Amino acid sequence: MKKYLLLFFTLTFSILTFAQETAEKGLDEKVNEWFAPISEAWSGFIFTSINLTEGVSMPIVIIWLLAAGLIFTLVFKFANIRLFPVSINIVRGKYDDIDHHESMSMKGDPTPGGDILETIAVENHEGEVSHFQALTAALSGTVGLGNIAGVAIAISLGGPGATFWMIVAGLLGMSSKFVECTLGVKYRDIGDDGTVYGGPMYYLKKGLTDVGKSGLGKVLAVIFAIMCIGGSFGGGNMFQANQAAQQFNNMIGADSTSAGVIFGIIMAVLVAIVIIGGIKRIGSITEKVVPFMVGIYFLAAIVIIFMHINQIGSAFGQILDGAFNAKGITGGMLGVLIIGFQRAAFSNEAGVGSAAIAHSAVKTKYPASEGLVALLEPFIDTVVVCTMTALVIIITNGDGSIMEYGVKAPDGVLATSKAFASVLPWFPYVLTIAVVLFAFSTMLSWSYYGLQSWMFLFGRSKASDYTFKILFCFMIIVGSAASLGAVTDFSDAMIFAMAVPNVIGLYFLFPKVRDEVKRYIGAIKEAKS
């Protein structure tokens, strides 16, 4: 491991020296200029839209994701709502006995295998992390800048009514997450050393072979893995680092390439320390970071809402009225619906398949148990966190000082920061901490998603492992120091391209999910009797 760390830092400082020498030449602008046509063509293809009415269009990939959520909601008889209490009880540990989980506290080595005290299952059982750790690892990949900047942009375009459709899309997304994460556990591979390898790559390849579609499964698995690697370097890494660096530099008043480089190096080192330990280390960090970062953001929102408690009714009134009776918004109700649906899809990534990679590592012998845990993810991300952001913006924008509805906010983070700061002047500092933590946790999760896909394509050797991790950490520095808009736009499109092979697989394999749910619910009923 030491030689790989040495190689990483040698490469980093060599390339940084080159970057500083060419900074005056506008290297990042040249890369953008060269890459822009490729990015534009690829993004245009992935986000191809269809016109629903005059002046109102919707990307086909969003329709693809929403249709899957609606179909699975109906097929599983609203399991996203009907089995919600069961999901909560699984995370609480109520059914651990069914899964042969037990606390190892005060039994020999307090942290056998590197697991976290009080959360581990029997060591010879399949899996690496607890239900809660798997949930927080996956949440850390979705709860992020989309909940801060994305919501503000959605409301500026669609008005308060966009919030209602975000919530609806979030509820539908719960069903997609439930299906894909159940399959992630069912078809995962367990290495000889207990390391888990899972995600859409595996259930597309192994699952479709089960149903007589071996050739299709292999092709879809490879396509997914390639897209996931691209997405991990861009939207899951460089974009996050860039936004966090900008917010931090704005707070301290720095505005230079050197400041971005320094921020990127610090962030890269912190990420490297965590990801070298694998999913166990990632799970141990995210189970602390995610509740903390969501907690401070949620607390600030609650304070503002209760300081304006007499306006809550009016805010919800604006949300409901705007959802069905939009005024001053292009496309009216349909335009608002599309904006809300798009924002929810971008925020929770339900149907994209990324979260199934993290959830696959859970310790369980019942795949449906983790599928039920996973459905909490879009609920927390979209229904709770996005709604809290929306309420703060709507309440503080009563005089139109934050934004004009129907006109896109040029900077979503700035708009959200302005909304919070109008009541809590010190909040921009808290928001900076939240943005950095959101970016950090997102990079942790996407490093794991990209690594799993990388090893699926290039093998599970140590060299393959550390090669990806070194590249990933280097990209953090590049993202912090450069403005590579075309590159990150290209990789963002890759994230949504993952949804195409993933959802195709889900349609073939959802009967397997039905069988697993029946088996798990049966085990719960048997334990109660």
Secondary structure, 3 states (H helix, E strand, C coil): CHHHHHHHHHHHHHHHHHHHHCHHHCHHHHHHHHHHHHHHHHHHHHCCEEEEECCEEEEHHHHHHHHHHHHHHHHCCCHHHHCHHHHHHHHHCCCCCCCCCCCCCCCCCCCHHHCCCCCCCCCCCCCCECHHHHHHHHHHHHCCHHHHHHHHHHHHHHCCHHHHHHHHHHHHHHHHHHHHHHHHHHCCEECCCCCEECCHHHHHHHHHHHCCCHHHHHHHHHHHHHHHHHHHHHHHHHHHHHHHHHHHHHHHCCCCHHHHHHHHHHHHHHHHHHHCCHHHHHHHHHHHHHHHHHHHHHHHHHHHHHHCHHHHHHHHHHHHHHHHCCCCCCCHHHHHHHHHHHHHHHHHCCCCCHHHHHHCCECCCCHHHHHHHHCHHHHHHHHHHHHHHHHHHHHHCCCCCCCCCCCCCCCHHHHHHHHHHCCCCCHHHHHHHHHHHHHHHHHHHHHHHHHHHHHHHHCCCHHHHHHHHHHHHHHHHHHHHCCCHHHHHHHHHHHHHCHHHHHHHHHHHHHHHHHHHHHHHHHHHHHHC
